[in-house]
Amino acid sequence: MSLKGALCRRVLMPVRRLFSAESAKRHRLLRELEESQWWAAARLRDLQAERLRDIGGAAWKTPFYKKRFRGCRLSPSNDFTPEDLAKIPPLTKDDIRRYGGDLLDPSWPKEDLHPHRTGGSTGEPITVYAETDSEFAVWAMVTRHNRWAGWDFGERFALLWGATRDAMRMKKAFFETFSESLLTPRLWLNAFRMNRERMAEFADLLNRFKPRCVQSYASAAFFFAQYIQATGKELTFRPFGIITSADPLCPEYRPVIESVFGCPVFNRYGCREVMTLASECEAHAGLHVCAEHFIVEIVRPDFSPCAPGEAGEVLVTSLTRRAMPLIRYAIGDTAVLEKDEPCPCGRQLPRLREVQGRASDIFRLPGGTIVHGIFFSSIFYGNTMGVQKFQVLQDALDHFEIKLVVDERFQKAVVEKFRKEIEEFLEPGIRLDFRFVPEIEPGPTGKHRFAVSKVS
């Protein structure tokens, strides 16, 4: 433990909790998670059942679930149990788009609702809302996993990332902001656009910053590691762990990343609607579901539960979202459950063996620049200008076709705004063609890929 880290944990953190109710609540949730991760599986299931009853009560306050529950012959007088959960039809993205307002508790204070807007891998923007307490729960889940990966308060943390909105979604008082910068010194490196010059700059910045942990898109960490191998450029620091997330950790990625950084990879799985769902521990034997805050089901097409080792659709029930309950939410991914037995690390949190079907293409430009497909999602992200769906297709190094499905709110002049933002980000000479289409056909798996590259 460094002197600075010791001072942060033994002096700054207690002071911060004393003067900040927000900080005190977040750290209480973190302490609870660090205790419950060692509970027996039966005790974790009891906690889930208790929290599911509360979520059922919250859901009855919303017009959407009131109607849905009655259709399933459930009544407010009955406790909502895990057995009842199986009676509820999955909540789809289309349900959220069509009935979003009816999913909200009408009595919940509007100022306490934080929007999470996403196009995800479908390119169809949706918005879900989380209350402040649920945001604190997300912070606790992420922080627990960061600690699994070797980081702790006061130690430096680097992000090879793109969405800086993830850094701070809620406004904070000066003391909160200042103390946060001391507790988590951060280096942000923009992974949306990567070429040899920028990756050389990234290496220099990382060597000077010397982070304890690095969080990255899985593909961005791999491309950066490949660059280091190819150029022989030296990394003069050794982090404890590399946290990968946002896109699939392909089998060929891990050995390259671990070889270059000289440390293990800790994979993480989630989505913007519910954030972190499952995380890899030091045993690297699957991803532990955060069972204290979620019930994750893997189901067949008829919604019957899959056996361990069998791939199926992921359904998520949040045990912390009360303002806008998400019950059996179909996030559009497929995954495989691990056997129901303790992990070698000793934790009995359930595990996912692997996650499938989450890939946004990577675009390569004529000058060698690599552009992450998620960049385009950020352009159209949560768009309030009438974009319903989008898809970006690269059919040549210097040519992109952008398909837009729009509604009556859309003004065609906005296309020039999009064009300018994209052209300023990409290399000079890139050609963009916008097309308005009535629909975008899903791919073979039934998912709408928002980023497609036909350039090898």
Sequence and secondary structure as in RCSB ss.txt:
>XXXX:A:sequence
MSLKGALCRRVLMPVRRLFSAESAKRHRLLRELEESQWWAAARLRDLQAERLRDIGGAAWKTPFYKKRFRGCRLS
PSNDFTPEDLAKIPPLTKDDIRRYGGDLLDPSWPKEDLHPHRTGGSTGEPITVYAETDSEFAVWAMVTRHNRWAG
WDFGERFALLWGATRDAMRMKKAFFETFSESLLTPRLWLNAFRMNRERMAEFADLLNRFKPRCVQSYASAAFFFA
QYIQATGKELTFRPFGIITSADPLCPEYRPVIESVFGCPVFNRYGCREVMTLASECEAHAGLHVCAEHFIVEIVR
PDFSPCAPGEAGEVLVTSLTRRAMPLIRYAIGDTAVLEKDEPCPCGRQLPRLREVQGRASDIFRLPGGTIVHGIF
FSSIFYGNTMGVQKFQVLQDALDHFEIKLVVDERFQKAVVEKFRKEIEEFLEPGIRLDFRFVPEIEPGPTGKHRF
AVSKVS
>XXXX:A:secstr
  HHHHHIIIIIHHHHHHH HHHHHHHHHHHHHHHHTTS HHHHHHHHHHHHHHHHHHHTTSHHHHHHHHHTT  
TTS   HHHHTTS  B HHHHHHHGGGGS TTS GGGEEEEEE GGGT  EEEEEEHHHHHHHHHHHHHHHHHTT
  TTS EEEEES GGGT  S   HHHHHHHHHHS EEEEETTEE HHHHHHHHHHHHHH  SEEEEEHHHHHHHH
HHHHHH        SEEEEESS   TTHHHHHHHHHTS EEEEEEETTTEEEEEE TT SSEEE TTTEEEEEE 
TTS B  TT EEEEEEEESS  SS   SEEEEEEEEE  SS  TTS  S EEEEEES    EEE TTS EEETHH
HHHHHTT  SSEEEEEEEEEETTEEEEEEEE TT  TTHHHHHHHHHHHHS TT EEEEEE S     TTS   S
EEE   
